[in-house]
Amino acid sequence: MKKLIAFFVAGLLSTTLTFAQNDQGRSPEDRAQRQTEQLIKELNLSTEQAEKVKALSDDRMKQMQEMRANGARPDRQKMRELQENYEAKLKPVLTTEQWTKYEKIREEQRNRMRDRRPGGGN
């Protein structure tokens, strides 16, 4: 019985690690492309906007990868600054309506992340 439980736990652990590595293994370009595609869909971006957003996302994802390169957890303040810089460059690319929708999407993402934390973000 103990061997069966140990086998089950090992299988569960390896599956969890595989799923976690799928996103970690993506290149910065893949992540930027995925993010751009999501924004194209969510905000109904024009071709010109999509190109600008892709360039901003590429730059941001490369910077994020550099921050994670040493394997240590990135500094929260630096990550926050990177996000603020990205959004400062993104805002002029979007219309007022698109920016409002973007802010709403970001708030929903923050709430989902807060809910995932132990204790539900309380």
Buried (B, 14 or more C-beta within 10 A) or exposed (E): EEEEEEEEEEEEEEEEEEEEEEEEEBEBEEBBBBBBBEBBEEBEBEEEBBEBBBBBBBBBBBBBBEBEEEEEEBEEEEBEEBEEBBBEBBEEBBEEEBBEBBEEBEEEEEEEEEEEEEEEEE
